[in-house]
Amino acid sequence: MKYCYQCGKMTAGEPFFCATCGRTYDVKLCPRLHMNPRGVEICSKCGSRDLSTPQPKIPMSWRLLAIVARLGLGLVLFYASLCLVIALIRTPEVQNVLVVFGLLLASLWWFWCKLPDWLQEALRALWRRKENKND
């Protein structure tokens, strides 16, 4: 989806032209749809002088504002998610589940370390074979 800064409309998909005003998005196109930079007067591939009109350039201040807005929103969402996780971890039920999960994980690691080396290698080879079949 692309936004046209000339007419203020959105066009679905990955279009070359705005559906409303017909301007191109940050490039100039010749009649054969060869893409050229904004500043050229002649198509670099076919030599045509009949090039499309691109939409107005986006001011750098607007680009900077968009980056700051995205970053700010991302930080707010990260902070809210972190607060939720901390609040959940503080409840006794979740703490009990985490302790049980930790004990289970520790016991599985202990069990793995106690297996003979030849069995560990056989299991690793079996695991690698399964991964190669999936590729």
C-alpha positions, 0 to 999 in steps of 0.5 A: 500500500502506498500513500500519494503526497500529491492527492493524499490518497492510498493505493493498495498493493505495490503500484507504480502510479497513484490511482487518483492523480496518476503521479508516480512514487519517487521515480520517473517512468517512461512509456515502457515502464523503465524506472529512472531517478527523479532528476533525469530528463531522458530514460536511461534504458530506451532514451525516451523523453516522455517521462512521468511526473513523480509525486512531491518529495517528502520533506526531511522533517516529516520523515524524521517525525515519522521515525520518532513517532514509530520509535516512541510508539515502539518504546511505549508498547515495549514498556507496557509489555514489560509491565504486564510480564512483571505483573504476571511474574509477581503472582504466586500462581505464575511463580509456582509454574516458573519454579516447576518449569525450571525444575523440569528443565534442570532435570532434563539437562541433568538426565542428558548429561548422564547419558553415555557419549555414544547415545548423545552422538546418536541422538544428535545425528538423528536430529540433524537427519530430521532437519536435513529432510525438512530442508 
